[in-house]
Amino acid sequence: MQGFFIRILILAFSIYLVGKITRLFIVEDFLTAIITAILLAIVNTFVRPVLIILTLPITILTLGLFLLIINGISLLIVSSLVPKFKIKGCLNAAVAALLISIVNIILEWMIY
């Protein structure tokens, strides 16, 4: 359980860092990033697998690149739930999801 909270904090820091460095989305403060990370974990647990199954033919045709769009859709769902987290457009969400994933992998590698 402690590992889960550490991963949520790492994800929140990744969201906050990418939000402050780029102009892809707006995250107002670190508490908003923590709330966003928790909701993103919930969406990735329950909604993302359904989206992957529904879009499996497109994902196979694009050799898995459509998963970036699915990650962007997950971020758009979370942005509709968190008032202080705003993303404009699906392309911005897909690029933001890619950057958040890269930063998250690097931070987890440094910590673990």
N, CA, C and O atoms as a GROMACS GRO file, in nm:
protein
  448
    1MET      N    1   0.082  -0.119   0.000
    1MET     CA    2   0.000   0.000   0.000
    1MET      C    3   0.086   0.126   0.000
    1MET      O    4   0.050   0.227  -0.059
    2GLN      N    5   0.202   0.118   0.066
    2GLN     CA    6   0.291   0.233   0.071
    2GLN      C    7   0.346   0.262  -0.069
    2GLN      O    8   0.364   0.378  -0.106
    3GLY      N    9   0.373   0.156  -0.146
    3GLY     CA   10   0.422   0.173  -0.282
    3GLY      C   11   0.321   0.244  -0.371
    3GLY      O   12   0.359   0.321  -0.459
    4PHE      N   13   0.191   0.218  -0.347
    4PHE     CA   14   0.085   0.284  -0.424
    4PHE      C   15   0.088   0.435  -0.400
    4PHE      O   16   0.077   0.513  -0.494
    5PHE      N   17   0.103   0.475  -0.274
    5PHE     CA   18   0.104   0.619  -0.242
    5PHE      C   19   0.229   0.686  -0.299
    5PHE      O   20   0.223   0.801  -0.343
    6ILE      N   21   0.340   0.616  -0.298
    6ILE     CA   22   0.462   0.673  -0.357
    6ILE      C   23   0.444   0.691  -0.507
    6ILE      O   24   0.485   0.793  -0.562
    7ARG      N   25   0.383   0.592  -0.574
    7ARG     CA   26   0.360   0.603  -0.718
    7ARG      C   27   0.262   0.716  -0.750
    7ARG      O   28   0.278   0.786  -0.850
    8ILE      N   29   0.162   0.735  -0.665
    8ILE     CA   30   0.068   0.846  -0.685
    8ILE      C   31   0.140   0.980  -0.671
    8ILE      O   32   0.117   1.072  -0.749
    9LEU      N   33   0.227   0.991  -0.571
    9LEU     CA   34   0.304   1.115  -0.553
    9LEU      C   35   0.398   1.140  -0.670
    9LEU      O   36   0.414   1.254  -0.713
   10ILE      N   37   0.460   1.034  -0.722
   10ILE     CA   38   0.548   1.049  -0.838
   10ILE      C   39   0.468   1.093  -0.959
   10ILE      O   40   0.511   1.181  -1.034
   11LEU      N   41   0.351   1.032  -0.978
   11LEU     CA   42   0.264   1.072  -1.090
   11LEU      C   43   0.217   1.216  -1.074
   11LEU      O   44   0.212   1.291  -1.171
   12ALA      N   45   0.183   1.255  -0.952
   12ALA     CA   46   0.140   1.393  -0.926
   12ALA      C   47   0.254   1.491  -0.957
   12ALA      O   48   0.232   1.596  -1.017
   13PHE      N   49   0.375   1.456  -0.916
   13PHE     CA   50   0.489   1.543  -0.946
   13PHE      C   51   0.514   1.550  -1.096
   13PHE      O   52   0.549   1.656  -1.148
   14SER      N   53   0.496   1.438  -1.166
   14SER     CA   54   0.513   1.437  -1.312
   14SER      C   55   0.410   1.527  -1.378
   14SER      O   56   0.443   1.604  -1.468
   15ILE      N   57   0.285   1.518  -1.334
   15ILE     CA   58   0.179   1.602  -1.389
   15ILE      C   59   0.209   1.750  -1.363
   15ILE      O   60   0.197   1.834  -1.452
   16TYR      N   61   0.249   1.780  -1.239
   16TYR     CA   62   0.278   1.918  -1.202
   16TYR      C   63   0.397   1.972  -1.283
   16TYR      O   64   0.393   2.086  -1.331
   17LEU      N   65   0.501   1.892  -1.297
   17LEU     CA   66   0.621   1.935  -1.368
   17LEU      C   67   0.593   1.959  -1.516
   17LEU      O   68   0.633   2.062  -1.570
   18VAL      N   69   0.526   1.867  -1.580
   18VAL     CA   70   0.494   1.883  -1.723
   18VAL      C   71   0.398   2.001  -1.742
   18VAL      O   72   0.408   2.074  -1.841
   19GLY      N   73   0.306   2.018  -1.650
   19GLY     CA   74   0.214   2.130  -1.660
   19GLY      C   75   0.282   2.265  -1.646
   19GLY      O   76   0.241   2.361  -1.711
   20LYS      N   77   0.384   2.272  -1.564
   20LYS     CA   78   0.454   2.399  -1.545
   20LYS      C   79   0.556   2.426  -1.655
   20LYS      O   80   0.582   2.542  -1.688
   21ILE      N   81   0.614   2.320  -1.714
   21ILE     CA   82   0.715   2.339  -1.817
   21ILE      C   83   0.652   2.366  -1.953
   21ILE      O   84   0.699   2.452  -2.028
   22THR      N   85   0.546   2.294  -1.985
   22THR     CA   86   0.482   2.309  -2.117
   22THR      C   87   0.354   2.391  -2.105
   22THR      O   88   0.310   2.426  -1.995
   23ARG      N   89   0.297   2.421  -2.218
   23ARG     CA   90   0.169   2.492  -2.222
   23ARG      C   91   0.058   2.400  -2.275
   23ARG      O   92  -0.041   2.447  -2.331
   24LEU      N   93   0.077   2.270  -2.258
   24LEU     CA   94  -0.021   2.175  -2.308
   24LEU      C   95  -0.147   2.170  -2.222
   24LEU      O   96  -0.256   2.148  -2.273
   25PHE      N   97  -0.130   2.191  -2.093
   25PHE     CA   98  -0.243   2.192  -2.001
   25PHE      C   99  -0.212   2.282  -1.885
   25PHE      O  100  -0.098   2.324  -1.865
   26ILE      N  101  -0.316   2.312  -1.806
   26ILE     CA  102  -0.301   2.401  -1.691
   26ILE      C  103  -0.331   2.320  -1.565
   26ILE      O  104  -0.437   2.260  -1.552
   27VAL      N  105  -0.237   2.321  -1.473
   27VAL     CA  106  -0.258   2.264  -1.340
   27VAL      C  107  -0.220   2.375  -1.242
   27VAL      O  108  -0.106   2.423  -1.243
   28GLU      N  109  -0.313   2.414  -1.158
   28GLU     CA  110  -0.292   2.534  -1.077
   28GLU      C  111  -0.196   2.515  -0.961
   28GLU      O  112  -0.112   2.601  -0.936
   29ASP      N  113  -0.206   2.403  -0.889
   29ASP     CA  114  -0.118   2.382  -0.775
   29ASP      C  115  -0.091   2.233  -0.757
   29ASP      O  116  -0.147   2.150  -0.829
   30PHE      N  117  -0.006   2.200  -0.659
   30PHE     CA  118   0.033   2.061  -0.640
   30PHE      C  119  -0.082   1.978  -0.586
   30PHE      O  120  -0.091   1.859  -0.617
   31LEU      N  121  -0.170   2.037  -0.506
   31LEU     CA  122  -0.286   1.963  -0.457
   31LEU      C  123  -0.376   1.920  -0.572
   31LEU      O  124  -0.430   1.810  -0.572
   32THR      N  125  -0.391   2.006  -0.671
   32THR     CA  126  -0.466   1.971  -0.791
   32THR      C  127  -0.398   1.857  -0.865
   32THR      O  128  -0.464   1.768  -0.919
   33ALA      N  129  -0.264   1.859  -0.868
   33ALA     CA  130  -0.190   1.750  -0.933
   33ALA      C  131  -0.210   1.618  -0.859
   33ALA      O  132  -0.219   1.513  -0.922
   34ILE      N  133  -0.217   1.622  -0.727
   34ILE     CA  134  -0.241   1.499  -0.650
   34ILE      C  135  -0.381   1.445  -0.677
   34ILE      O  136  -0.399   1.325  -0.697
   35ILE      N  137  -0.480   1.533  -0.678
   35ILE     CA  138  -0.617   1.491  -0.708
   35ILE      C  139  -0.625   1.434  -0.849
   35ILE      O  140  -0.691   1.334  -0.873
   36THR      N  141  -0.557   1.501  -0.942
   36THR     CA  142  -0.554   1.454  -1.080
   36THR      C  143  -0.489   1.317  -1.090
   36THR      O  144  -0.538   1.230  -1.163
   37ALA      N  145  -0.380   1.296  -1.017
   37ALA     CA  146  -0.310   1.167  -1.020
   37ALA      C  147  -0.398   1.055  -0.965
   37ALA      O  148  -0.400   0.945  -1.020
   38ILE      N  149  -0.470   1.083  -0.857
   38ILE     CA  150  -0.558   0.982  -0.799
   38ILE      C  151  -0.670   0.946  -0.896
   38ILE      O  152  -0.699   0.828  -0.918
   39LEU      N  153  -0.733   1.048  -0.955
   39LEU     CA  154  -0.841   1.022  -1.051
   39LEU      C  155  -0.789   0.955  -1.178
   39LEU      O  156  -0.858   0.872  -1.237
   40LEU      N  157  -0.668   0.991  -1.220
   40LEU     CA  158  -0.610   0.927  -1.338
   40LEU      C  159  -0.582   0.780  -1.311
   40LEU      O  160  -0.601   0.696  -1.399
   41ALA      N  161  -0.538   0.748  -1.191
   41ALA     CA  162  -0.517   0.608  -1.154
   41ALA      C  163  -0.648   0.530  -1.157
   41ALA      O  164  -0.653   0.416  -1.202
   42ILE      N  165  -0.755   0.592  -1.108
   42ILE     CA  166  -0.887   0.527  -1.109
   42ILE      C  167  -0.936   0.508  -1.253
   42ILE      O  168  -0.986   0.401  -1.288
   43VAL      N  169  -0.923   0.612  -1.336
   43VAL     CA  170  -0.966   0.603  -1.476
   43VAL      C  171  -0.883   0.498  -1.550
   43VAL      O  172  -0.938   0.420  -1.628
   44ASN      N  173  -0.752   0.495  -1.525
   44ASN     CA  174  -0.668   0.396  -1.590
   44ASN      C  175  -0.699   0.254  -1.545
   44ASN      O  176  -0.675   0.159  -1.619
   45THR      N  177  -0.753   0.239  -1.425
   45THR     CA  178  -0.788   0.106  -1.375
   45THR      C  179  -0.920   0.057  -1.434
   45THR      O  180  -0.932  -0.061  -1.467
   46PHE      N  181  -1.018   0.144  -1.446
   46PHE     CA  182  -1.152   0.099  -1.484
   46PHE      C  183  -1.192   0.134  -1.628
   46PHE      O  184  -1.251   0.050  -1.696
   47VAL      N  185  -1.163   0.253  -1.674
   47VAL     CA  186  -1.212   0.298  -1.804
   47VAL      C  187  -1.116   0.261  -1.917
   47VAL      O  188  -1.160   0.218  -2.024
   48ARG      N  189  -0.986   0.277  -1.895
   48ARG     CA  190  -0.887   0.253  -2.000
   48ARG      C  191  -0.893   0.112  -2.057
   48ARG      O  192  -0.884   0.097  -2.179
   49PRO      N  193  -0.906   0.006  -1.975
   49PRO     CA  194  -0.916  -0.129  -2.035
   49PRO      C  195  -1.037  -0.145  -2.127
   49PRO      O  196  -1.028  -0.215  -2.229
   50VAL      N  197  -1.148  -0.083  -2.093
   50VAL     CA  198  -1.267  -0.089  -2.178
   50VAL      C  199  -1.241  -0.018  -2.311
   50VAL      O  200  -1.279  -0.068  -2.417
   51LEU      N  201  -1.175   0.099  -2.304
   51LEU     CA  202  -1.142   0.171  -2.427
   51LEU      C  203  -1.046   0.092  -2.514
   51LEU      O  204  -1.058   0.092  -2.636
   52ILE      N  205  -0.950   0.025  -2.451
   52ILE     CA  206  -0.854  -0.055  -2.527
   52ILE      C  207  -0.924  -0.170  -2.599
   52ILE      O  208  -0.894  -0.198  -2.715
   53ILE      N  209  -1.015  -0.236  -2.532
   53ILE     CA  210  -1.088  -0.347  -2.594
   53ILE      C  211  -1.177  -0.297  -2.708
   53ILE      O  212  -1.184  -0.360  -2.814
   54LEU      N  213  -1.244  -0.184  -2.686
   54LEU     CA  214  -1.333  -0.131  -2.790
   54LEU      C  215  -1.258  -0.083  -2.914
   54LEU      O  216  -1.311  -0.090  -3.025
   55THR      N  217  -1.136  -0.036  -2.896
   55THR     CA  218  -1.059   0.017  -3.008
   55THR      C  219  -0.946  -0.076  -3.051
   55THR      O  220  -0.849  -0.032  -3.113
   56LEU      N  221  -0.957  -0.203  -3.019
   56LEU     CA  222  -0.851  -0.299  -3.051
   56LEU      C  223  -0.819  -0.306  -3.201
   56LEU      O  224  -0.701  -0.310  -3.235
   57PRO      N  225  -0.918  -0.308  -3.290
   57PRO     CA  226  -0.881  -0.312  -3.433
   57PRO      C  227  -0.800  -0.190  -3.478
   57PRO      O  228  -0.704  -0.204  -3.553
   58ILE      N  229  -0.838  -0.072  -3.431
   58ILE     CA  230  -0.763   0.049  -3.468
   58ILE      C  231  -0.623   0.044  -3.408
   58ILE      O  232  -0.526   0.084  -3.473
   59THR      N  233  -0.612  -0.005  -3.286
   59THR     CA  234  -0.482  -0.015  -3.220
   59THR      C  235  -0.391  -0.112  -3.295
   59THR      O  236  -0.271  -0.086  -3.309
   60ILE      N  237  -0.446  -0.221  -3.343
   60ILE     CA  238  -0.365  -0.318  -3.419
   60ILE      C  239  -0.322  -0.258  -3.552
   60ILE      O  240  -0.207  -0.274  -3.593
   61LEU      N  241  -0.414  -0.188  -3.619
   61LEU     CA  242  -0.380  -0.127  -3.748
   61LEU      C  243  -0.272  -0.020  -3.735
   61LEU      O  244  -0.190  -0.004  -3.825
   62THR      N  245  -0.271   0.053  -3.625
   62THR     CA  246  -0.172   0.158  -3.606
   62THR      C  247  -0.050   0.109  -3.529
   62THR      O  248   0.035   0.188  -3.488
   63LEU      N  249  -0.041  -0.022  -3.510
   63LEU     CA  250   0.072  -0.085  -3.441
   63LEU      C  251   0.090  -0.030  -3.298
   63LEU      O  252   0.203  -0.015  -3.250
   64GLY      N  253  -0.020  -0.001  -3.233
   64GLY     CA  254  -0.017   0.042  -3.094
   64GLY      C  255  -0.010   0.191  -3.072
   64GLY      O  256  -0.020   0.237  -2.958
   65LEU      N  257   0.006   0.268  -3.178
   65LEU     CA  258   0.016   0.414  -3.162
   65LEU      C  259  -0.116   0.476  -3.118
   65LEU      O  260  -0.116   0.586  -3.062
   66PHE      N  261  -0.227   0.408  -3.142
   66PHE     CA  262  -0.356   0.462  -3.100
   66PHE      C  263  -0.367   0.463  -2.948
   66PHE      O  264  -0.453   0.533  -2.893
   67LEU      N  265  -0.283   0.389  -2.879
   67LEU     CA  266  -0.283   0.391  -2.732
   67LEU      C  267  -0.248   0.530  -2.679
   67LEU      O  268  -0.290   0.566  -2.569
   68LEU      N  269  -0.173   0.609  -2.756
   68LEU     CA  270  -0.146   0.748  -2.716
   68LEU      C  271  -0.275   0.828  -2.713
   68LEU      O  272  -0.294   0.911  -2.623
   69ILE      N  273  -0.362   0.804  -2.808
   69ILE     CA  274  -0.491   0.874  -2.810
   69ILE      C  275  -0.577   0.829  -2.693
   69ILE      O  276  -0.646   0.910  -2.632
   70ILE      N  277  -0.572   0.700  -2.661
   70ILE     CA  278  -0.648   0.649  -2.547
   70ILE      C  279  -0.597   0.711  -2.417
   70ILE      O  280  -0.677   0.747  -2.330
   71ASN      N  281  -0.466   0.725  -2.404
   71ASN     CA  282  -0.410   0.792  -2.286
   71ASN      C  283  -0.455   0.938  -2.281
   71ASN      O  284  -0.484   0.990  -2.173
   72GLY      N  285  -0.460   1.002  -2.397
   72GLY     CA  286  -0.510   1.140  -2.403
   72GLY      C  287  -0.656   1.149  -2.364
   72GLY      O  288  -0.697   1.243  -2.297
   73ILE      N  289  -0.736   1.051  -2.407
   73ILE     CA  290  -0.877   1.049  -2.369
   73ILE      C  291  -0.891   1.032  -2.218
   73ILE      O  292  -0.978   1.093  -2.156
   74SER      N  293  -0.805   0.949  -2.160
   74SER     CA  294  -0.808   0.933  -2.014
   74SER      C  295  -0.779   1.066  -1.945
   74SER      O  296  -0.844   1.100  -1.846
   75LEU      N  297  -0.682   1.140  -1.996
   75LEU     CA  298  -0.652   1.272  -1.939
   75LEU      C  299  -0.768   1.369  -1.959
   75LEU      O  300  -0.797   1.450  -1.871
   76LEU      N  301  -0.835   1.362  -2.074
   76LEU     CA  302  -0.950   1.449  -2.097
   76LEU      C  303  -1.065   1.417  -2.002
   76LEU      O  304  -1.134   1.507  -1.955
   77ILE      N  305  -1.085   1.289  -1.973
   77ILE     CA  306  -1.188   1.250  -1.876
   77ILE      C  307  -1.156   1.308  -1.740
   77ILE      O  308  -1.244   1.362  -1.672
   78VAL      N  309  -1.029   1.297  -1.699
   78VAL     CA  310  -0.990   1.351  -1.568
   78VAL      C  311  -1.001   1.503  -1.567
   78VAL      O  312  -1.039   1.561  -1.466
   79SER      N  313  -0.967   1.567  -1.678
   79SER     CA  314  -0.976   1.714  -1.681
   79SER      C  315  -1.121   1.763  -1.672
   79SER      O  316  -1.146   1.875  -1.628
   80SER      N  317  -1.215   1.679  -1.714
   80SER     CA  318  -1.355   1.718  -1.700
   80SER      C  319  -1.404   1.702  -1.556
   80SER      O  320  -1.506   1.759  -1.518
   81LEU      N  321  -1.330   1.624  -1.475
   81LEU     CA  322  -1.369   1.601  -1.336
   81LEU      C  323  -1.300   1.694  -1.237
   81LEU      O  324  -1.354   1.722  -1.129
   82VAL      N  325  -1.182   1.742  -1.272
   82VAL     CA  326  -1.103   1.828  -1.182
   82VAL      C  327  -1.112   1.972  -1.232
   82VAL      O  328  -1.068   2.002  -1.342
   83PRO      N  329  -1.170   2.062  -1.151
   83PRO     CA  330  -1.191   2.200  -1.198
   83PRO      C  331  -1.064   2.279  -1.226
   83PRO      O  332  -1.064   2.364  -1.315
   84LYS      N  333  -0.957   2.254  -1.155
   84LYS     CA  334  -0.834   2.334  -1.171
   84LYS      C  335  -0.732   2.267  -1.262
   84LYS      O  336  -0.615   2.304  -1.263
   85PHE      N  337  -0.776   2.168  -1.339
   85PHE     CA  338  -0.691   2.096  -1.434
   85PHE      C  339  -0.759   2.104  -1.570
   85PHE      O  340  -0.864   2.043  -1.590
   86LYS      N  341  -0.701   2.177  -1.662
   86LYS     CA  342  -0.765   2.202  -1.792
   86LYS      C  343  -0.673   2.162  -1.906
   86LYS      O  344  -0.554   2.195  -1.908
   87ILE      N  345  -0.730   2.089  -2.002
   87ILE     CA  346  -0.660   2.052  -2.125
   87ILE      C  347  -0.748   2.097  -2.241
   87ILE      O  348  -0.870   2.077  -2.239
   88LYS      N  349  -0.686   2.157  -2.341
   88LYS     CA  350  -0.759   2.201  -2.459
   88LYS      C  351  -0.724   2.109  -2.575
   88LYS      O  352  -0.615   2.120  -2.632
   89GLY      N  353  -0.814   2.020  -2.610
   89GLY     CA  354  -0.797   1.940  -2.730
   89GLY      C  355  -0.738   1.802  -2.706
   89GLY      O  356  -0.663   1.780  -2.611
   90CYS      N  357  -0.773   1.712  -2.795
   90CYS     CA  358  -0.728   1.573  -2.784
   90CYS      C  359  -0.580   1.559  -2.819
   90CYS      O  360  -0.509   1.478  -2.759
   91LEU      N  361  -0.532   1.638  -2.914
   91LEU     CA  362  -0.391   1.630  -2.950
   91LEU      C  363  -0.302   1.677  -2.836
   91LEU      O  364  -0.201   1.614  -2.806
   92ASN      N  365  -0.339   1.788  -2.772
   92ASN     CA  366  -0.265   1.833  -2.655
   92ASN      C  367  -0.268   1.728  -2.544
   92ASN      O  368  -0.168   1.707  -2.476
   93ALA      N  369  -0.382   1.662  -2.527
   93ALA     CA  370  -0.394   1.560  -2.424
   93ALA      C  371  -0.304   1.441  -2.456
   93ALA      O  372  -0.242   1.385  -2.366
   94ALA      N  373  -0.296   1.400  -2.584
   94ALA     CA  374  -0.212   1.287  -2.621
   94ALA      C  375  -0.064   1.319  -2.601
   94ALA      O  376   0.012   1.236  -2.550
   95VAL      N  377  -0.023   1.439  -2.641
   95VAL     CA  378   0.118   1.479  -2.622
   95VAL      C  379   0.149   1.493  -2.473
   95VAL      O  380   0.256   1.452  -2.427
   96ALA      N  381   0.056   1.549  -2.398
   96ALA     CA  382   0.075   1.564  -2.253
   96ALA      C  383   0.085   1.427  -2.187
   96ALA      O  384   0.167   1.407  -2.098
   97ALA      N  385   0.001   1.333  -2.230
   97ALA     CA  386   0.006   1.198  -2.173
   97ALA      C  387   0.141   1.132  -2.201
   97ALA      O  388   0.197   1.064  -2.116
   98LEU      N  389   0.194   1.154  -2.322
   98LEU     CA  390   0.325   1.098  -2.356
   98LEU      C  391   0.434   1.160  -2.269
   98LEU      O  392   0.520   1.088  -2.216
   99LEU      N  393   0.433   1.292  -2.254
   99LEU     CA  394   0.534   1.358  -2.172
   99LEU      C  395   0.523   1.320  -2.024
   99LEU      O  396   0.624   1.300  -1.957
  100ILE      N  397   0.401   1.310  -1.974
  100ILE     CA  398   0.381   1.268  -1.835
  100ILE      C  399   0.434   1.127  -1.814
  100ILE      O  400   0.496   1.097  -1.712
  101SER      N  401   0.409   1.040  -1.911
  101SER     CA  402   0.458   0.902  -1.900
  101SER      C  403   0.610   0.897  -1.899
  101SER      O  404   0.670   0.823  -1.820
  102ILE      N  405   0.674   0.975  -1.985
  102ILE     CA  406   0.820   0.977  -1.991
  102ILE      C  407   0.878   1.029  -1.860
  102ILE      O  408   0.970   0.968  -1.805
  103VAL      N  409   0.826   1.140  -1.810
  103VAL     CA  410   0.875   1.196  -1.684
  103VAL      C  411   0.849   1.099  -1.569
  103VAL      O  412   0.933   1.084  -1.480
  104ASN      N  413   0.733   1.034  -1.570
  104ASN     CA  414   0.698   0.939  -1.466
  104ASN      C  415   0.795   0.821  -1.465
  104ASN      O  416   0.838   0.777  -1.359
  105ILE      N  417   0.828   0.769  -1.584
  105ILE     CA  418   0.922   0.657  -1.593
  105ILE      C  419   1.059   0.698  -1.541
  105ILE      O  420   1.123   0.622  -1.468
  106ILE      N  421   1.105   0.815  -1.577
  106ILE     CA  422   1.236   0.862  -1.531
  106ILE      C  423   1.237   0.880  -1.379
  106ILE      O  424   1.333   0.839  -1.314
  107LEU      N  425   1.134   0.940  -1.323
  107LEU     CA  426   1.129   0.961  -1.178
  107LEU      C  427   1.120   0.828  -1.103
  107LEU      O  428   1.186   0.811  -1.001
  108GLU      N  429   1.039   0.734  -1.153
  108GLU     CA  430   1.031   0.604  -1.087
  108GLU      C  431   1.163   0.531  -1.095
  108GLU      O  432   1.203   0.462  -1.000
  109TRP      N  433   1.232   0.544  -1.207
  109TRP     CA  434   1.364   0.481  -1.222
  109TRP      C  435   1.464   0.540  -1.121
  109TRP      O  436   1.546   0.468  -1.065
  110MET      N  437   1.455   0.671  -1.100
  110MET     CA  438   1.548   0.737  -1.007
  110MET      C  439   1.518   0.699  -0.862
  110MET      O  440   1.609   0.688  -0.780
  111ILE      N  441   1.389   0.679  -0.829
  111ILE     CA  442   1.351   0.649  -0.692
  111ILE      C  443   1.365   0.501  -0.658
  111ILE      O  444   1.414   0.465  -0.551
  112TYR      N  445   1.321   0.416  -0.752
  112TYR     CA  446   1.327   0.272  -0.724
  112TYR      C  447   1.454   0.218  -0.773
  112TYR      O  448   1.479   0.098  -0.760
   0.00000   0.00000   0.00000
